[in-house]
Amino acid sequence: MRLPGRLSAAIDVLTDVETRKRPISEALKAWGLNNRFAGAGDRAAIGNLVYDALRRRASHAALMGNDSARALVLAVAVRDWNEDPAALSASFGADSHAPDALSEDELARVVGEVPDDTAGFVLADVPEWLAPSLQRGFGDNWIAEGQDMAGRPSLDLRVNTLKSSRERVMKSLIRFTPAETAISPIGVTMPAGPGDARTPNVTSDEGYLKGWFEVQDQGSQIVAALAGARPGEQVLDLCAGAGGKTLALAAAMMNKGQIFAYDSDRNRLAPIYDRLKRNGARNVQVRAPQPDALDDLVGKMDRVVIDAPCTGTGTWRRRPDTKWKLTPELLAQRVGEQAALLLEAQRFLKPGGTVVYITCSILPEENDDQVAAFIAANPGFSSTPAAELWSVAFNTALPLGLETAQGGIALTPRLTGTDGFYLNALRLAA
Ligand SMILES: C[S@@+](CC[C@H](N)C(=O)[O-])C[C@H]1O[C@@H](n2cnc3c(N)ncnc32)[C@H](O)[C@@H]1O
């Protein structure tokens, strides 16, 4: 397929996403099944167009004067992919799969700029109702933070030090020109390419099948390292899900000590068994959800990790559709779940133990506010100093701007080139 056909397909997929409230991946898959002539390169390009359209949905719509799928995709082609609008429009005539040629109005709009006096939420490409919250969290930088959250993410891998080394993994993936991650000492990264660039398919690589690495954003690797689990400790991973953090903790503990991996959702936990095997993680006991699943752990844990259910606002670059689906009700629901988990986690700690609270959110309601309320109600706990956590994990000074008012650590695409994450290590007095 040529670009006009791909644009047309992207308009169809985006319409499907928006009207049926389908996740992007599902809509893309459905399109692929109905259009089997399309190759992998076509599908990747169409996916990129749809993701880019949603990453900057608000500013694309403001520029074009409407938020139809057509307007958004045309804006991507010109603003993000640097296509010349007149040439593009002319090329539509020669392609039977192309969208209609651009109107005079579209041609004029698509080369314009979003005026500087446009509302901040449009410049930041975030939902209007979240602007006050982001402003409170990021101060004067909130628009810049939003803009970086609307970019394309890199593909990051965490080297499994139980089985391999960074050097070996990089060598095995040399065809993708991997680079070392800037902060995580065990990370490998492949920057996102422009336009129709394809994301490397690393999970069919021999090294992946042998358990040498996992696909894991550098931000997730950093918070797993900051969790500070040491060999020999007793650790409860209370929201283990498919085990992304569990695997990183097991490697950090060099398979010594014990991790109990629990999740209240059996289906989310299901992939962990195969992943543990592939990774050679042998110090993990999976606890499937049932009423007494964790009763024997009460008062015995050195560390309880809460990788909390959250809005996922830190992952907007990867899942831009969720940015526009989030509602105040869903945020309130997540905040309630997080508070309940913080309360629940305490009972498993030994005196002197630590609750490590993690989210992949950039919203203060789920991060510092949550911690402030917890410490106010539970004065036996205090935040472990952020600088201490960082120097123990990485042997370097905490970079400026990462420490939050409540002594937590916040990562963002703008600050650390990672997904957005928050961590606060709450130590119980001995
Ligand atoms: C952010 S995800 C965890 C991701 C996982 N730790 C990883 O690194 O791949 C949050 C998880 O919390 C789980 N969860 C939600 N409420 C819970 C609860 N009350 N107790 C335990 N797990 C819960 C969800 O099922 C979900 O899998």
The ligand as a MOL file (V3000), in Angstrom:
LIG
                    3D

  0  0  0     0  0            999 V3000
M  V30 BEGIN CTAB
M  V30 COUNTS 27 29 0 0 0
M  V30 BEGIN ATOM
M  V30 1 C -0.0720 -1.8840 37.7890 0
M  V30 2 S -0.7590 -3.4470 37.7420 0 CHG=1
M  V30 3 C 0.5720 -4.4790 38.2420 0
M  V30 4 C 1.6490 -4.6340 37.2160 0
M  V30 5 C 2.7190 -5.6600 37.5850 0
M  V30 6 N 3.2260 -5.4900 38.9120 0
M  V30 7 C 3.8680 -5.6230 36.6010 0
M  V30 8 O 4.9360 -5.0870 36.9180 0
M  V30 9 O 3.7050 -6.1620 35.4960 0 CHG=-1
M  V30 10 C -1.7840 -3.4620 39.1550 0
M  V30 11 C -2.3160 -4.8060 39.5520 0
M  V30 12 O -2.9980 -4.6780 40.7890 0
M  V30 13 C -3.9690 -5.6750 40.8470 0
M  V30 14 N -4.8930 -5.3540 41.9560 0
M  V30 15 C -5.8970 -4.4610 41.9890 0
M  V30 16 N -6.4710 -4.4420 43.1960 0
M  V30 17 C -5.8100 -5.3450 43.9580 0
M  V30 18 C -5.9200 -5.7920 45.2940 0
M  V30 19 N -6.8400 -5.2800 46.1120 0
M  V30 20 N -5.0760 -6.7340 45.7540 0
M  V30 21 C -4.1240 -7.2450 44.9190 0
M  V30 22 N -3.9670 -6.8730 43.6420 0
M  V30 23 C -4.7840 -5.9260 43.1720 0
M  V30 24 C -4.5710 -5.6680 39.4650 0
M  V30 25 O -5.2070 -6.8900 39.1800 0
M  V30 26 C -3.3340 -5.4270 38.5990 0
M  V30 27 O -2.8160 -6.6270 38.1080 0
M  V30 END ATOM
M  V30 BEGIN BOND
M  V30 1 1 1 2
M  V30 2 1 2 3
M  V30 3 1 2 10
M  V30 4 1 3 4
M  V30 5 1 4 5
M  V30 6 1 5 6
M  V30 7 1 5 7
M  V30 8 2 7 8
M  V30 9 1 7 9
M  V30 10 1 10 11
M  V30 11 1 11 12
M  V30 12 1 11 26
M  V30 13 1 12 13
M  V30 14 1 13 14
M  V30 15 1 13 24
M  V30 16 1 14 15
M  V30 17 1 14 23
M  V30 18 2 15 16
M  V30 19 1 16 17
M  V30 20 1 17 18
M  V30 21 2 17 23
M  V30 22 1 18 19
M  V30 23 2 18 20
M  V30 24 1 20 21
M  V30 25 2 21 22
M  V30 26 1 22 23
M  V30 27 1 24 25
M  V30 28 1 24 26
M  V30 29 1 26 27
M  V30 END BOND
M  V30 END CTAB
M  END
